[in-house]
Amino acid sequence: MTVPGPTNGADQEPPAPSIERLLESEPRLLEYVRRLEHRVREGEDRRWALLHILTDMNRLNQRLGRQREAMLHILVDYEQDRHRILRQAERLDDSRRALMHILQDVHQSNERLADGRKAMIHIMGDLRETTEEVQHRERELRYKQEQLVQAGKLAIVGELATGIAHELNNPLNNIGLFVGNAVDHIELGTADQERLLDELRNAMQEVRRATAIISHLRTFGRVAPASREPVLINGVVRRSVSLLYEQLRLLQVEVRLDLCAEDPVVLGNAIQLEQVLINLLTNARDAVANAPRKLIHVESAVREGMVDLVVRDTGPGIPEELEQRIFDPFFTTKEAGAGTGLGLSIAYDIVKDHGGTISIVKGARAGDGATFLIRLPLRTEPAEPAG
């Protein structure tokens, strides 16, 4: 910028602002500074609230450890109840066979008819008691299966906690940066209203981003309702990938989504379907951990009134001799303490409960990695889909 030369041999100084103008603007400047200080304090309060949330997540991890121990006790009870029901079913078959013999004896001998009737009455009483016991045990088994599904979900939340903490760290750092810039401008006296508003708007945007992350994690961790509603499959896939995104990024795992444009709708439970996808993505993540190429490919398509979901990885694949056991409860190829063997079993039960199927697709060549195919019935009736 060029400064004008001296006029008449002397530099001209700019006119000083009048004292009256400065006195008139001082109250407005003080009010503006007080408002900015109030907003900065609000930003600091929210930052401390987020730090408390992270502390609560650490406590949640500790509770999850205790819940894992409780889950093992539940599994032992589950096995004992299953063996007990098998024995009761054998007793039921024996009672039925005994009833058939008694009926034959009734036709052969009138003298034995009275004794046969008495025996039949006792057997029918046993049958009624046994049937009631079997029904009671079936209700208990259904309840414990629901507990297993929820325990598996909480185990997933525990695995996701570290990644979520890293993901929350970015908006927290950004909030501190934006608020710090605003404070610096105010302290240095270079505060420009539009610039300060931009800094505070950016901070609010990061707060909303962190809130969305925590809200999604809380929604996934809650107990899924038993109701069924229209669900957008592509939305389920994207939310599942977002929960695991930070872990996959830290492990340098590439995720490729090839989702159909029409975004098919199925009748089901969005939270349970997310649990199925997260279990498959977690298995794929572990499979490609030591692979030369770390890629997980997820596809969706509509074929013959069904929605097909394909999850493919570039890991070592599943040995042919283990394909028949991969969906069995407690079966795992991981080291002791690295997994419970319930992920694929829970996924199998959830997909079956939705009227669909889950299977392993064999690759064209050995070493093509593992490919899982989920098929769910397509909802054809127009309805308002849930997410």
VOGU-3710 file (C-alpha; in Angstrom, 3 decimals, decimal comma):
1> mtvpgptnga> 0,000/0,000/0,000  1,512/3,325/-1,036  1,575/6,125/1,524  0,908/9,628/0,116  3,913/11,933/0,164  4,155/14,937/2,395  2,153/17,975/1,535  3,607/21,446/2,027  6,778/19,808/3,467  5,117/18,013/6,459
11> dqeppapsie> 3,426/14,654/7,150  -0,318/14,846/7,784  -1,613/12,777/10,728  -5,084/11,157/10,485  -7,723/12,866/12,574  -8,159/11,319/16,027  -11,577/9,867/16,837  -13,649/12,049/19,007  -14,059/11,215/22,688  -17,839/11,332/22,356
21> rlleseprll> -17,844/8,569/19,693  -15,599/6,321/21,797  -17,807/6,781/24,851  -20,932/5,984/22,838  -19,500/2,662/21,446  -17,943/1,448/24,717  -21,180/-0,032/26,269  -21,954/-1,914/23,080  -18,418/-3,332/22,916  -18,603/-4,409/26,559
31> eyvrrlehrv> -21,973/-6,107/25,976  -20,591/-7,890/22,911  -17,532/-9,107/24,853  -19,792/-10,377/27,688  -21,866/-12,358/25,180  -18,751/-13,895/23,638  -17,419/-14,826/27,076  -20,776/-16,499/27,872  -20,622/-18,550/24,655  -17,017/-19,567/25,346
41> regedrrwal> -18,050/-20,761/28,845  -20,880/-22,788/27,289  -18,378/-24,396/24,867  -16,076/-25,255/27,789  -18,988/-26,828/29,705  -19,847/-29,004/26,725  -16,223/-30,054/26,324  -16,135/-31,139/29,980  -19,414/-33,013/29,450  -17,842/-34,954/26,591
51> lhiltdmnrl> -14,832/-35,784/28,771  -17,227/-37,176/31,400  -18,868/-39,289/28,669  -15,464/-40,783/27,773  -14,920/-41,585/31,457  -18,312/-43,326/31,534  -17,310/-45,359/28,464  -14,191/-46,578/30,301  -16,395/-47,649/33,205  -18,651/-49,399/30,696
61> nqrlgrqrea> -15,653/-51,436/29,514  -15,047/-52,572/33,093  -18,690/-53,562/33,446  -18,467/-55,454/30,186  -15,687/-57,594/31,638  -17,974/-58,600/34,470  -20,819/-59,188/32,032  -18,616/-61,520/29,994  -18,136/-63,648/33,108  -21,893/-63,639/33,650
71> mlhilvdyeq> -22,347/-64,682/30,027  -20,127/-67,737/30,568  -22,334/-68,777/33,498  -25,387/-68,302/31,292  -23,820/-70,534/28,643  -23,189/-73,289/31,200  -26,825/-73,083/32,340  -27,919/-73,145/28,717  -26,039/-76,413/28,071  -27,397/-78,008/31,244
81> drhrilrqae> -30,962/-77,044/30,329  -30,516/-78,421/26,831  -29,305/-81,798/28,150  -32,170/-81,846/30,639  -34,716/-81,253/27,873  -33,176/-84,037/25,792  -33,563/-86,429/28,710  -37,154/-85,301/29,185  -37,855/-85,837/25,492  -36,513/-89,397/25,835
91> rlddsrralm> -38,806/-89,925/28,784  -41,696/-88,631/26,682  -40,928/-91,160/23,918  -40,686/-93,965/26,477  -44,030/-92,971/27,951  -45,652/-92,982/24,531  -44,304/-96,451/23,761  -45,519/-97,709/27,116  -48,966/-96,307/26,323  -49,063/-98,223/23,044
101> hilqdvhqsn> -48,227/-101,516/24,836  -50,933/-100,870/27,386  -53,525/-100,281/24,645  -52,571/-103,574/22,991  -52,873/-105,410/26,293  -56,378/-103,941/26,781  -57,533/-105,648/23,580  -55,912/-108,974/24,492  -57,165/-109,424/28,024  -60,239/-108,145/29,865
111> erladgrkam> -58,648/-109,062/33,188  -55,766/-106,732/32,502  -58,081/-103,881/31,431  -58,440/-102,383/34,921  -54,700/-102,461/35,562  -54,083/-101,026/32,087  -56,482/-98,153/32,711  -54,768/-97,307/35,986  -51,365/-97,411/34,331  -52,648/-95,276/31,454
121> ihimgdlret> -53,979/-92,662/33,872  -50,574/-92,452/35,576  -48,799/-92,224/32,234  -51,131/-89,481/30,982  -50,424/-87,549/34,158  -46,697/-87,964/33,538  -47,184/-86,874/29,940  -49,032/-83,746/31,015  -46,385/-82,857/33,600  -43,587/-83,603/31,153
131> teevqhrere> -45,248/-81,480/28,443  -45,674/-78,575/30,836  -42,044/-78,914/31,907  -40,872/-78,976/28,286  -42,907/-75,851/27,514  -41,472/-74,131/30,582  -37,921/-75,075/29,559  -38,564/-73,830/26,021  -39,615/-70,444/27,398  -36,480/-70,351/29,539
141> lrykqeqlvq> -34,335/-71,255/26,537  -35,875/-68,466/24,449  -35,198/-66,009/27,273  -31,577/-67,149/27,606  -31,097/-66,960/23,840  -32,214/-63,333/24,003  -29,707/-62,795/26,813  -26,977/-64,364/24,669  -27,789/-62,064/21,761  -27,655/-59,010/24,060
151> agklaivgel> -24,428/-60,235/25,678  -22,882/-60,687/22,232  -23,963/-57,147/21,350  -22,380/-55,754/24,539  -19,170/-57,628/23,712  -19,173/-55,876/20,325  -19,725/-52,514/22,051  -16,697/-53,246/24,222  -14,572/-53,894/21,125  -15,860/-50,698/19,511
161> atgiahelnn> -15,172/-48,525/22,569  -11,521/-47,863/21,692  -12,321/-46,933/18,115  -15,193/-44,691/19,209  -12,883/-42,965/21,700  -10,398/-42,215/18,898  -13,231/-41,005/16,671  -14,520/-38,685/19,415  -11,019/-37,301/19,921  -11,118/-35,516/16,543
171> plnniglfvg> -14,235/-33,381/17,207  -12,988/-32,669/20,754  -9,668/-31,384/19,418  -11,475/-29,319/16,790  -13,793/-27,821/19,426  -10,792/-26,852/21,547  -9,101/-25,301/18,496  -12,142/-23,259/17,431  -12,917/-22,036/20,952  -9,231/-21,281/21,548
181> navdhielgt> -9,110/-19,152/18,385  -12,151/-17,208/19,558  -10,578/-16,624/22,995  -7,307/-15,463/21,404  -9,122/-12,960/19,200  -10,977/-11,543/22,193  -7,865/-11,331/24,390  -5,780/-9,672/21,654  -8,549/-7,208/20,915  -8,733/-8,249/17,249
191> adqerlldel> -12,219/-9,710/17,588  -14,235/-9,507/14,387  -17,893/-10,426/14,860  -18,228/-12,501/11,687  -14,962/-14,327/12,286  -15,856/-15,138/15,893  -19,274/-16,397/14,788  -17,593/-18,668/12,235  -15,318/-20,137/14,913  -18,255/-20,753/17,267
201> rnamqevrra> -20,412/-22,227/14,478  -17,595/-24,633/13,634  -17,358/-25,623/17,298  -21,111/-26,286/17,427  -20,864/-28,418/14,289  -18,178/-30,576/15,936  -20,380/-30,894/19,055  -23,243/-32,183/16,878  -20,858/-34,626/15,202  -19,713/-36,064/18,555
211> taiishlrtf> -23,325/-36,225/19,758  -24,320/-38,213/16,648  -21,502/-40,737/17,251  -22,533/-41,300/20,874  -26,243/-41,481/19,963  -25,595/-44,192/17,367  -23,524/-46,238/19,809  -26,246/-45,979/22,484  -28,947/-47,005/19,978  -26,973/-50,070/18,949
221> grvapasrep> -26,211/-51,126/22,543  -29,806/-51,041/23,812  -32,034/-54,134/23,899  -33,627/-54,613/20,475  -37,460/-54,631/20,511  -39,241/-57,735/19,266  -41,299/-55,753/16,730  -40,717/-55,862/12,982  -40,797/-52,833/10,721  -39,648/-51,873/7,192
231> vlingvvrrs> -35,845/-51,461/7,163  -33,605/-49,989/4,454  -30,798/-52,505/3,929  -28,251/-50,034/2,554  -28,706/-47,862/5,644  -28,029/-50,891/7,871  -24,791/-51,555/5,955  -23,591/-47,944/6,173  -24,309/-47,638/9,915  -22,520/-50,933/10,625
241> vsllyeqlrl> -19,448/-49,813/8,677  -19,467/-46,424/10,439  -19,299/-48,092/13,876  -16,197/-50,050/12,811  -14,692/-47,334/10,601  -12,084/-46,073/13,083  -10,837/-49,589/13,896  -10,599/-50,474/10,214  -8,791/-47,219/9,450  -6,214/-47,792/12,189
251> lqvevrldlc> -5,599/-51,319/10,831  -5,331/-49,914/7,267  -8,235/-52,077/6,098  -10,013/-50,818/2,972  -13,808/-51,155/2,891  -15,490/-51,098/-0,502  -19,276/-50,686/-0,682  -21,125/-51,715/-3,837  -24,759/-51,128/-2,869  -27,710/-51,297/-5,253
261> aedpvvlgna> -29,268/-47,982/-6,230  -32,883/-48,862/-5,321  -32,039/-49,353/-1,594  -34,213/-52,462/-0,974  -36,550/-52,710/2,022  -37,027/-55,787/4,224  -39,332/-56,416/7,165  -37,188/-56,853/10,260  -35,357/-55,273/13,179  -32,695/-52,719/12,216
271> iqleqvlinl> -30,603/-53,155/15,396  -30,477/-56,961/15,052  -29,542/-56,718/11,362  -26,748/-54,274/12,267  -25,484/-56,854/14,766  -25,319/-59,474/11,963  -23,338/-57,119/9,686  -20,962/-56,063/12,488  -20,256/-59,725/13,365  -19,382/-60,471/9,724
281> ltnardavan> -17,284/-57,298/9,377  -15,431/-58,105/12,617  -14,609/-61,608/11,359  -13,430/-60,142/8,048  -11,302/-57,572/9,902  -9,544/-60,322/11,877  -9,132/-62,452/8,721  -7,302/-59,731/6,734  -5,160/-58,529/9,665  -2,049/-60,324/8,332
291> aprklihves> -3,051/-60,531/4,656  -0,921/-58,839/1,938  -4,027/-56,987/0,731  -6,503/-55,792/3,354  -9,858/-55,383/1,636  -13,463/-55,976/2,736  -16,073/-55,813/-0,013  -19,801/-55,465/0,802  -22,430/-55,776/-1,940  -26,227/-55,604/-2,008
301> avregmvdlv> -28,538/-56,703/-4,815  -32,161/-57,720/-5,453  -32,746/-61,126/-7,069  -35,947/-63,178/-7,367  -37,839/-61,326/-4,640  -34,888/-61,582/-2,222  -32,294/-59,089/-0,992  -28,763/-60,486/-1,280  -26,006/-59,144/0,977  -22,470/-60,347/0,231
311> vrdtgpgipe> -19,531/-59,766/2,598  -16,201/-60,770/1,042  -12,638/-60,424/2,378  -9,115/-61,047/1,074  -8,037/-63,194/4,018  -6,881/-66,827/3,935  -10,462/-68,159/3,653  -12,257/-70,942/5,538  -10,886/-74,507/5,279  -13,367/-76,864/3,623
321> eleqrifdpf> -13,391/-79,227/6,594  -14,594/-76,393/8,880  -17,406/-75,042/6,679  -19,995/-77,372/8,235  -19,133/-76,208/11,766  -18,629/-72,474/11,233  -22,153/-71,572/12,462  -22,082/-73,906/15,505  -22,280/-72,208/18,933  -18,919/-71,813/20,726
331> fttkeagagt> -16,951/-72,916/17,640  -14,030/-70,609/16,874  -10,687/-70,828/15,106  -9,243/-67,932/17,117  -6,828/-68,280/20,000  -8,153/-68,781/23,530  -9,519/-65,530/24,909  -9,754/-63,894/21,460  -13,373/-64,842/20,840  -16,384/-66,652/22,304
341> glglsiaydi> -17,428/-68,464/19,118  -20,909/-66,933/19,320  -20,721/-64,223/16,634  -21,638/-66,329/13,589  -24,032/-68,484/15,632  -25,952/-65,387/16,762  -25,909/-64,030/13,193  -27,312/-67,350/11,934  -30,170/-67,278/14,482  -31,043/-63,633/13,725
351> vkdhggtisi> -31,124/-64,181/9,941  -33,191/-67,346/10,360  -35,613/-65,482/12,648  -36,020/-62,901/9,835  -37,036/-65,651/7,407  -33,708/-65,563/5,555  -30,573/-67,654/5,117  -26,833/-67,144/5,641  -24,254/-69,345/3,927  -20,632/-69,559/2,827
361> vkgaragdga> -19,912/-69,078/-0,881  -16,944/-71,074/-2,161  -14,371/-69,088/-4,136  -13,327/-69,950/-7,648  -9,716/-70,469/-6,517  -8,047/-71,513/-3,287  -7,016/-68,511/-1,187  -9,792/-66,243/-2,504  -10,790/-65,373/1,055  -14,111/-65,910/2,803
371> tflirlplrt> -17,449/-64,904/1,266  -20,707/-64,863/3,229  -24,101/-64,561/1,510  -27,169/-63,313/3,411  -30,579/-63,665/1,716  -33,607/-61,864/3,174  -37,179/-61,713/1,841  -37,872/-58,449/0,002  -40,791/-56,384/1,293  -42,967/-55,512/-1,700
381> epaepag> -45,767/-53,596/0,058  -45,270/-49,799/0,106  -44,463/-48,577/3,610  -42,460/-45,934/5,404  -39,046/-47,583/5,985  -37,106/-47,185/9,209  -33,592/-45,897/8,545
//
